Amino acid sequence: MERPQLISRDAALRVALAARAMPNITLPRLIEVLQECLGEEIDTDTLRNITVTNLKTGLGSLDGEEDGEDIGIGLESMKLAVRILWGDADDTEAVPPLDAYTEGDMPGSVRVAIASDFGLNLNGHFGSCLRFLVFQVSPDEHRLIDVRSTAEADFAPDKNLFRAQLIGDCHVAYVVSVGGPAAAKIIRADIYPIKVPEGGSADEVIAKFQQAMRHSPPPWLLKILGVAAENRLRRYKARLDDDDVPDPIPEATP
């Protein structure tokens, strides 16, 4: 006899995203709490019965904390997780409308992906961010041309490869963090990964990138811009401070 499906695909996507929204909470751990509250079978309708109190109590009890206050998650993260489970949190929340863009609109521009969990910010790790903000960037202009959800990555045989392919049309990827094996997949996709551990607003990140494009592009950026190899070092003048233009992570250095 065929066993019933314990969780629908849509519900599984919500649960995976909710787990990512809460620091220190793994997917199996969240599933355990949900099954304690809802039973073995979980779908999008039953997930709407989950409350912040359910998460505080369930996750806290797993840690041995009866009141759930000291489990290192944070109330706002749990509220976001509940909204994701309910289906009320859109990946594009707090992001302005996309800018119109047609290929060729911005001569001398490159495409930049920014790992993001919420808002118009660089605040995501490559392997766990909820989405990528995709900008077309020239020295004097930038446009937000796409917001790409990473939800389907959880169903891919190779999650990091899926993510690299998701932004495969980009030249640069800004992340808060990325592991070595994942970085290798990004580089093989011909994308330059740049770590900025402190994160920041997307506008700040793009402004610093444009500053490098205008004033002193390092050789790796000149390569992206199509400058011939023999001219790269000639055009590479005074180097900007590292805080202004982070180098690609070591594996990405050409």
Buried (B, 14 or more C-beta within 10 A) or exposed (E): EEEEEBBBEEBBBBBBBBBBBBEEBEBEBBBEBBBEBBEEEBBBEBBEEBBBEBBBBBBBBBBEBEEBEEBEBEEEBBBBBBBBBBBEBEBEBEBEEEBEBEEEBBEEBBBBBBBBBBEBBBBBBBBBBBBBBBBBBBBEBBBBBBBBBBBBBBEBEEBBBBBBBBBEEBBBBBBBBBEEEBBBBBBEBEBBBBBBEEBBBBEEBBBBBBBBBEEBBBBBBBBBBEBEEEEBEEEBEEEBEEEBBBBBBEBBEE
